[in-house]
Amino acid sequence: MMEQELTDWFGPDMRPVHPGVYATEFVDGLDKGFSRWVGGRWGNQYSTPEAAAICGTAGAQNKRWRGLANKPEVNHG
């Protein structure tokens, strides 16, 4: 599987447009992982995107984030 190209880091004042799991880090840069964005709130931060995908939206909100730089290709077959 080919690794996806990611965007630069966005600050906590810039919010994602689409719901989903994003690479995140706290503003102090000490804790990196993955968090789920659900239209207005970040979920908890986890070490894997799979764990972040099933979390609620009770996480800290002071996170930098980055997402995919390009729209992912969809395989229909």
Summary of the structure (lengths in Angstrom):
residues: 77
radius of gyration: 12.4
end to end distance: 15.9
largest distance: 43.1
contacts: 181
relative contact order: 0.30
helix: 6%
strand: 29%
